[in-house]
Amino acid sequence: KLGPFWLTVSMGVLVAALGVVYGTLFGQKLTDYLPMVAIGLVTWTLFSSVVNEGSMAYISSSSYIRQVNTPRLIYPLQVLWRNAVIFAHNFVIVAAVLAIFGIKSWATLPLVVPGLALLLGNALWIGMIAGLLSARFRDFPQIIAALLQVAFYVTPILFHGAMLSEQHRWIVTFNPLAYLIDVVRQPLVGEVPPMMTWAITAGMALIGGLLALWMTGRYHKRIPYWV
């Protein structure tokens, strides 16, 4: 009867377990730490799923690509839409956590909309490029999955920059994925993302999007032969 909300249940269990365990280990207040972890995990799941599944977008749709002349962007957009729907289900967890622990600032909540748009835009172009490379080099999806697993541990999802010492702060400063998480998470925890966060995420979306479109336009005729 729960249907797709089984995904939400499993995500909720993961958020509760990691939030309580790591919050206790790091000596953090659960009223602040649990919302941070909930938003970070739900946001990261959206980003990583779009990129990971995007690397298989052309390969998994090979039968359609070989038989029907369709625009190539349909397949990455299918991945984006599917994971956006899953994100909408998982966002129930974020709403529940914020309702329990309180919303710190209603004024910053509207900033979630442009932040989420930037996150989706960046995830889409990375997934598009990963899909092209994976269609040409079949070992590439495994590389993408391994890189995402490593990126999870060095991206501030279970921790934030203030928890690091000065000599380790560069892990957050020079990690572009940290800005993608923060542009969605900070408005939900009552903070306004700094201008540098907006500039970096928007710049990545613009430059990466143009690169992905150029590569797709250049190699779209070869995709049926690759898959």
matplotlib code that plots the C-alpha trace (Angstrom):
import matplotlib.pyplot as plt

x = [0.0, 2.9, 3.9, 6.8, 7.0, 8.9, 11.9, 11.1, 10.9, 14.3, 15.8, 14.2, 15.7, 19.1, 18.8, 17.8, 20.6, 23.4, 22.1, 22.0, 25.2, 27.4, 25.8, 26.8, 30.3, 30.9, 29.3, 26.8, 23.3, 20.7, 18.4, 21.0, 22.8, 19.8, 18.3, 21.7, 22.2, 18.6, 18.9, 22.4, 21.5, 18.3, 20.1, 23.1, 20.9, 19.2, 22.6, 24.4, 21.4, 21.1, 24.8, 25.0, 21.9, 22.9, 26.0, 23.7, 21.1, 22.1, 23.2, 19.9, 17.9, 20.0, 17.1, 15.2, 18.2, 19.0, 15.5, 14.0, 15.5, 14.7, 16.4, 19.3, 18.4, 15.3, 17.2, 19.1, 15.9, 14.1, 16.7, 16.4, 12.6, 12.5, 14.9, 13.2, 10.0, 11.9, 13.3, 9.8, 8.9, 12.1, 11.6, 8.8, 11.6, 13.1, 9.7, 9.1, 12.5, 12.0, 8.5, 9.9, 13.0, 11.5, 12.2, 14.8, 14.0, 10.9, 12.6, 15.3, 13.0, 12.2, 15.9, 15.6, 13.9, 16.8, 19.2, 17.5, 17.4, 21.2, 21.7, 19.5, 21.2, 24.7, 23.6, 22.1, 25.1, 27.4, 25.1, 25.0, 28.7, 29.0, 26.4, 28.4, 31.6, 30.0, 28.4, 31.9, 33.8, 31.8, 33.9, 33.1, 29.9, 32.0, 34.5, 31.6, 30.1, 33.5, 34.1, 30.7, 31.3, 34.6, 33.0, 30.3, 33.0, 34.8, 31.7, 30.1, 27.0, 27.7, 29.8, 30.1, 33.0, 33.0, 33.7, 37.0, 40.3, 41.9, 44.4, 41.6, 39.2, 40.4, 38.4, 35.3, 36.7, 38.0, 35.2, 32.7, 30.1, 30.1, 28.7, 26.0, 24.9, 25.0, 23.0, 20.1, 20.8, 21.6, 18.2, 16.5, 18.5, 17.9, 21.1, 21.5, 24.1, 27.0, 27.4, 30.4, 28.2, 25.7, 28.5, 30.3, 27.2, 25.8, 29.1, 29.4, 25.9, 26.5, 30.0, 29.2, 25.8, 27.3, 30.1, 27.5, 25.3, 28.4, 29.5, 26.0, 25.6, 29.0, 28.7, 24.9, 25.1, 27.7, 25.7, 23.7, 27.0, 28.4, 25.5]
y = [0.0, 2.3, 2.0, 4.3, 5.6, 2.4, 4.4, 7.1, 4.7, 3.3, 6.7, 7.8, 4.8, 5.7, 9.4, 8.5, 6.0, 8.1, 11.2, 9.7, 7.7, 10.4, 13.1, 11.3, 10.5, 14.1, 15.5, 17.5, 18.7, 16.6, 19.6, 21.1, 18.0, 15.8, 18.4, 18.9, 15.2, 14.7, 17.5, 16.5, 12.8, 13.5, 16.1, 13.9, 10.9, 13.1, 14.3, 10.9, 9.0, 11.4, 11.1, 7.4, 6.5, 9.1, 7.1, 4.2, 6.3, 5.5, 1.9, 0.9, 2.5, 0.9, -0.9, 2.3, 4.3, 1.7, 1.5, 5.0, 8.3, 10.2, 13.3, 12.1, 14.5, 12.5, 9.7, 11.9, 13.9, 10.7, 9.9, 13.5, 13.3, 9.9, 10.9, 14.2, 12.3, 10.1, 13.3, 14.6, 11.5, 11.7, 15.4, 14.3, 13.3, 16.8, 18.4, 16.1, 16.8, 20.6, 20.3, 18.4, 20.6, 23.9, 26.1, 28.6, 31.2, 31.3, 34.1, 31.9, 29.0, 30.5, 30.3, 26.5, 26.8, 28.4, 26.3, 23.1, 24.2, 24.7, 21.3, 19.6, 21.5, 20.5, 16.9, 16.8, 17.9, 15.7, 12.8, 13.7, 13.6, 10.4, 8.8, 9.6, 8.4, 5.2, 4.5, 4.7, 3.1, 0.4, 0.3, 4.0, 3.4, 1.4, 4.3, 6.8, 4.7, 4.4, 8.2, 9.0, 6.7, 8.5, 11.9, 11.1, 10.9, 14.1, 16.1, 17.9, 15.7, 14.0, 17.0, 20.7, 23.0, 24.4, 20.9, 20.8, 22.3, 25.1, 22.8, 20.5, 23.2, 23.0, 19.7, 21.9, 25.0, 23.2, 20.7, 21.9, 19.3, 21.1, 24.2, 22.1, 20.7, 24.0, 25.9, 23.6, 22.9, 26.4, 28.0, 25.1, 25.5, 29.3, 30.5, 32.5, 31.0, 33.3, 35.0, 32.8, 29.7, 31.1, 32.1, 28.8, 26.7, 28.9, 29.0, 25.2, 24.9, 27.3, 26.1, 22.4, 22.6, 24.2, 21.5, 18.7, 20.1, 20.5, 17.0, 15.6, 17.5, 16.4, 12.7, 12.0, 10.2, 7.8, 6.7, 4.0, 2.4, 2.6, 1.0]
z = [0.0, 0.5, -3.2, -4.1, -0.5, 0.4, -1.0, 1.4, 4.3, 3.5, 3.2, 6.5, 8.3, 6.8, 7.8, 11.3, 11.8, 10.3, 12.0, 15.5, 15.2, 13.6, 15.6, 18.8, 17.5, 16.5, 19.6, 17.7, 18.8, 17.1, 16.7, 14.2, 13.0, 12.0, 9.6, 8.1, 7.4, 6.2, 3.6, 2.6, 2.1, 0.1, -2.0, -2.6, -3.6, -6.2, -7.7, -7.6, -9.0, -12.0, -12.7, -12.1, -14.1, -16.7, -17.5, -18.5, -20.3, -23.8, -23.1, -21.4, -24.2, -27.0, -28.6, -29.1, -30.3, -33.0, -34.3, -33.9, -34.8, -31.6, -30.1, -27.9, -25.1, -24.4, -22.6, -20.1, -19.5, -18.7, -16.0, -14.7, -14.5, -12.9, -10.1, -9.6, -8.8, -6.4, -4.8, -4.4, -2.4, -0.3, 0.4, 2.7, 5.2, 5.0, 5.6, 8.6, 10.1, 9.7, 11.2, 14.2, 14.8, 13.5, 10.5, 11.4, 8.8, 6.5, 4.5, 3.1, 2.0, -1.5, -2.3, -2.4, -5.9, -7.8, -5.7, -6.8, -10.4, -10.3, -8.8, -11.4, -14.2, -13.1, -12.5, -16.0, -17.9, -15.9, -16.7, -20.4, -20.7, -18.6, -20.9, -24.0, -22.5, -21.2, -24.6, -26.2, -23.3, -21.5, -18.4, -17.7, -15.6, -13.0, -12.9, -12.4, -9.5, -7.8, -8.1, -6.7, -3.7, -3.0, -3.5, -0.9, 1.8, 0.9, 0.3, 3.4, 3.8, 7.1, 8.2, 7.6, 7.1, 10.6, 11.9, 10.1, 11.3, 9.3, 7.7, 6.4, 5.4, 1.8, 1.4, 1.4, -0.2, -3.4, -3.7, -6.3, -5.1, -1.7, -3.3, -5.1, -1.8, 0.1, -2.5, -1.6, 2.0, 3.4, 2.6, 4.3, 7.5, 7.6, 5.9, 2.7, 0.4, -0.2, -3.6, -4.3, -4.0, -6.5, -8.9, -8.8, -9.2, -12.0, -13.7, -13.6, -15.0, -17.9, -18.9, -18.3, -20.1, -23.2, -23.2, -22.9, -25.7, -28.0, -27.3, -27.8, -31.1, -32.3, -31.5, -31.5, -34.9, -33.6, -30.5, -32.4, -33.5, -30.0, -28.2]

ax = plt.figure().add_subplot(projection="3d")
ax.plot(x, y, z, "-o")
ax.set_aspect("equal")
plt.show()
